[in-house]
Amino acid sequence: SATALAMAVRDGLQRGIPSVLTEEYLANPASIDFAAVIRGVELNDRLCVDELCRWCHYLGWLLVTAVHAFAPEIVILSGGATKAASHFLPRVQEHVNTHLFRWPPGKGVPIVISRMGEFAGAMGAAALAWENLRGGE
């Protein structure tokens, strides 16, 4: 999750790892959110870049596992982190394509960003609630 990435960067800042976010963290630790980490990545901050790399690695393995379990034809990502997809999607796509066992060999699974963006989860929950209220008609 985007929150996990922000927490990993906060942990590094708490341990005293130098970063362009240090002053902001010292003023208000809660201000270090996903957007702040992406700002750090854009400034080539070593802590932010390293944590984003680690986050991409974990996200890549999560998606590989999901593809192996469910065999989707496409993976659609949504949520607030997708606003910064240009910073992580190519790396995650490469990881997934490299580690998949699919037929024919070398065939990847496209990973795309939902057109609903960060609100896809809320819309899905609302649709499910609507269906339950209507009694599944």
ZITAUR-V94900 format. One record per backbone hydrogen bond with DSSP energy under -0.5 kcal/mol. NH is the residue of the N-H (numbers start at 1). CO is the residue of the C=O. E is the energy in kcal/mol with one decimal. If there is no record, write none. Layout:
nh=NH co=CO e=E
nh=NH co=CO e=E
//
This chain:
nh=5 co=1 e=-1.5
nh=6 co=2 e=-2.1
nh=7 co=3 e=-2.6
nh=8 co=4 e=-2.1
nh=9 co=5 e=-2.0
nh=10 co=6 e=-2.6
nh=11 co=7 e=-2.4
nh=12 co=8 e=-1.9
nh=13 co=9 e=-2.5
nh=14 co=10 e=-2.8
nh=15 co=11 e=-1.7
nh=16 co=13 e=-1.4
nh=17 co=12 e=-2.5
nh=22 co=19 e=-1.3
nh=25 co=21 e=-2.7
nh=26 co=22 e=-2.8
nh=27 co=23 e=-2.0
nh=28 co=24 e=-2.2
nh=31 co=28 e=-2.3
nh=32 co=29 e=-1.5
nh=33 co=31 e=-1.5
nh=37 co=33 e=-2.2
nh=38 co=34 e=-2.4
nh=39 co=35 e=-2.1
nh=40 co=36 e=-2.2
nh=41 co=37 e=-2.4
nh=42 co=38 e=-2.6
nh=43 co=39 e=-1.2
nh=44 co=41 e=-2.0
nh=45 co=40 e=-2.9
nh=49 co=45 e=-2.8
nh=50 co=46 e=-2.8
nh=51 co=47 e=-2.4
nh=52 co=48 e=-2.3
nh=53 co=49 e=-2.3
nh=54 co=50 e=-2.2
nh=55 co=51 e=-2.6
nh=56 co=52 e=-2.7
nh=57 co=53 e=-2.1
nh=58 co=54 e=-2.3
nh=59 co=55 e=-2.8
nh=60 co=56 e=-2.9
nh=61 co=57 e=-2.1
nh=62 co=58 e=-2.3
nh=63 co=59 e=-2.4
nh=64 co=60 e=-2.3
nh=65 co=61 e=-2.4
nh=66 co=62 e=-2.3
nh=67 co=63 e=-2.6
nh=68 co=64 e=-2.4
nh=69 co=65 e=-2.2
nh=70 co=66 e=-2.7
nh=71 co=67 e=-2.4
nh=75 co=110 e=-2.7
nh=77 co=75 e=-0.6
nh=77 co=112 e=-3.0
nh=79 co=117 e=-1.3
nh=82 co=79 e=-1.5
nh=83 co=80 e=-1.6
nh=84 co=81 e=-2.0
nh=85 co=82 e=-1.6
nh=87 co=84 e=-2.3
nh=88 co=84 e=-0.5
nh=88 co=85 e=-1.3
nh=89 co=85 e=-3.3
nh=92 co=88 e=-2.4
nh=93 co=89 e=-3.0
nh=94 co=90 e=-2.2
nh=95 co=91 e=-2.1
nh=96 co=92 e=-2.6
nh=97 co=93 e=-2.6
nh=98 co=94 e=-2.2
nh=99 co=95 e=-1.7
nh=100 co=96 e=-1.0
nh=102 co=100 e=-0.7
nh=107 co=104 e=-2.0
nh=108 co=106 e=-0.6
nh=110 co=73 e=-0.6
nh=112 co=75 e=-2.9
nh=112 co=110 e=-0.5
nh=114 co=77 e=-3.3
nh=117 co=114 e=-1.3
nh=119 co=116 e=-1.7
nh=120 co=117 e=-1.3
nh=123 co=119 e=-2.5
nh=124 co=120 e=-2.4
nh=125 co=121 e=-2.3
nh=126 co=122 e=-2.3
nh=127 co=123 e=-2.4
nh=128 co=124 e=-2.3
nh=129 co=125 e=-2.5
nh=130 co=126 e=-2.6
nh=131 co=127 e=-2.4
nh=132 co=128 e=-2.3
nh=133 co=129 e=-2.4
nh=134 co=130 e=-2.1
nh=135 co=131 e=-0.5
nh=135 co=132 e=-0.5
nh=136 co=131 e=-2.6
//
